[in-house]
Amino acid sequence: MTEEIETLDALGLLCPLPVLKARKRLKSMAPGAVLRLLADDPAAVIDVPHFCTEAGHVLIAQDESSGHQVYLIRRAE
């Protein structure tokens, strides 16, 4: 079984918009679902992990790709 991953493109958005958009998208997703967040805001490397910890979501992975960050976030159960 392959897990479906939704992608949220927050490229070009500055703090706090990537986190706010991720929060809104995650609310509409099923518990345990995975969101791929693309961001190029330098503050996102601090904001996204902090948001996940505070909201109870799991930050599965954090990577750099072609000048932007890629985050995989599993929605809280």
C-alpha positions in Angstrom: 0.0 0.0 0.0 1.4 3.4 -0.9 0.6 6.4 1.2 -0.9 9.4 -0.6 0.9 12.6 0.1 -0.6 16.0 -0.4 1.7 18.8 -1.5 1.4 22.5 -0.3 3.5 24.9 -2.3 4.4 27.8 0.0 7.3 29.0 -2.2 7.7 32.8 -2.2 5.7 33.2 1.0 7.3 34.8 4.1 6.8 34.1 7.8 4.3 33.3 9.1 2.4 32.3 5.9 4.0 28.9 5.3 3.1 27.7 8.8 -0.4 29.3 8.7 -1.2 27.6 5.3 0.2 24.3 6.5 -2.0 24.5 9.7 -5.1 25.2 7.5 -4.3 22.3 5.1 -3.6 19.8 7.9 -6.9 20.6 9.6 -8.7 19.4 6.4 -6.7 16.2 6.2 -7.4 12.9 7.9 -5.4 12.0 11.1 -2.2 10.3 10.1 -2.2 11.8 6.6 1.1 13.2 5.3 1.6 16.8 3.9 4.6 17.8 1.8 5.3 21.4 2.5 7.6 23.4 0.1 9.0 26.6 1.5 11.8 29.0 0.7 11.4 31.4 3.7 14.6 31.3 5.7 12.6 31.4 8.9 10.7 28.2 8.0 13.7 26.0 9.2 12.8 27.2 12.7 9.0 27.8 12.4 7.9 24.5 10.8 9.6 22.2 13.4 8.3 24.4 16.2 4.8 24.4 14.8 4.8 20.6 14.5 6.0 20.2 18.1 3.4 22.7 19.4 0.5 21.2 17.4 1.4 17.5 18.0 2.2 16.8 14.4 5.2 14.6 13.5 7.9 16.1 11.3 8.9 13.0 9.4 11.6 14.6 7.3 13.2 18.0 6.6 15.4 18.4 3.5 16.8 21.0 1.1 16.1 20.8 -2.6 17.0 23.3 -5.4 17.1 26.3 -3.1 14.0 25.5 -1.0 13.1 23.4 1.9 10.9 20.3 1.8 9.1 19.1 4.9 7.1 15.9 5.4 4.5 16.4 8.2 2.3 13.6 9.5 -1.0 15.0 10.9 -1.6 14.4 14.5 -3.9 11.4 15.3 
